[in-house]
């Protein structure tokens, strides 16, 4: 049996790291972890939005099963046991540090201990209407969120410092297997840096290679998101500033990973402990004129996944697609614990290096698009099944930037991937189910009657 540490950043597009091929951004700690372990080259989140993605990871369930569709936390079901509780009940010590943002209050999640919990107060984000589509009136002002603030990283430093103290002082005293989850807020917007990090990458203030003139930028869902976030109003100066600041945020996260690896070695626990670095979703960073997440394009839905420790081979790269559920399943595998059979995912430790038949699923039902979307990744192919817009099919080995939708050119492949989707859920039924749930949430918000009510139609 092994212990496990999962370090989860917020909104880290993996392509903005040396491990995943960035041309000049150096991430030495991620490179160190990769050299000591395994890189999962094609990792996906369950849904490219904070609360849905984190709730799926916490519970082992699909987003449409949880009905946590957006960052609004009104009327959610809370009867899904967390992985922290299921492990704790089997004698595994479970510690959690930092951001929560899931379907249930932190104190009721059942972890052995939780520290520095950052939770969304009710009602959470209320700008999620899709019929009609909500527009964020202050969205364009977000584009000014970059530059230097000397307290930019204070919140994350409090979380990581306490986690490292726990690793040094508490973990060595435990006589049982343990897992530790650390959630940090960077590189999530706004892109504030301390002066040290802002000065690292002046060349980072570049422009995206692919802008809003691309075909993919003008898909109806992409246009919806650009309108929702008012991103067409962003100036070139703002785009450059946001992109430069993001690199500083990633560099900060990389340094905290390095501190974690050093502390693990100093504590004498390195040989018995797995470390996994990942994130809750990615960030478009101006590609196709789109910002932040909420899209099933690769930059938004992909996540880093680097794992090292006694359960993982050194210097290995796995092509087979994986997702956050697989990361969570790894904690059970390492601890020798039983995981509920109806939960999604399988342990990273058992995923084959190159399995062209393995299917990964993601979905999106949140703010900014008129209706739902579903993703199937199988081998080199990716289907985006859009409930109220043309479907999209990409051959990612030939077209990693998703510039050419070949849905009409490969009908048999499209049918094959749609069949895989329908083995998981009915996209039509789940899309309408999400709309009904959200309409009820909006009613609860209007009536201010959300404290003790659950939306109908669940």
Secondary structure, DSSP 8 states (H G I E B T S, - for coil): --EEEEEEEES--TTSSTTTT-SS---HHHHHHHHHEEEESSEE-SSSSHHHHHHHHHHSS-HHHHT--SSB-TT-------HHHHHHTTT-EEEEEEE--SSS-GGGS--SEEEEEE---TTB-----BTTB---TTGGGGGG-EEE-TTTTHHHHHHHHHHHHHHHHTGGG-SS-EEEEEEEEEESSSEEE-HHHHTTTGGG----SS-TTSGGGGSHHHHHHHHHTTGGG--HHHHHHHHHHHHHHHHHHHHHHHHHHHHHHHTT-GGGEEEEEEES----TTGGG--SS-S-SHHHHEE-EEEESTTS-TTEEE-S-EEHHHHHHHHHHHHT----TTSS---GGGS-SS-TT-EEEEEE-STTSSS-EEEEEETTEEEEEETTS--EEEETTT-TT-----TTT-HHHHHHHHHHHHHH--HHHHHHHHHHHHHHHHHHHHHT--SS---TT-
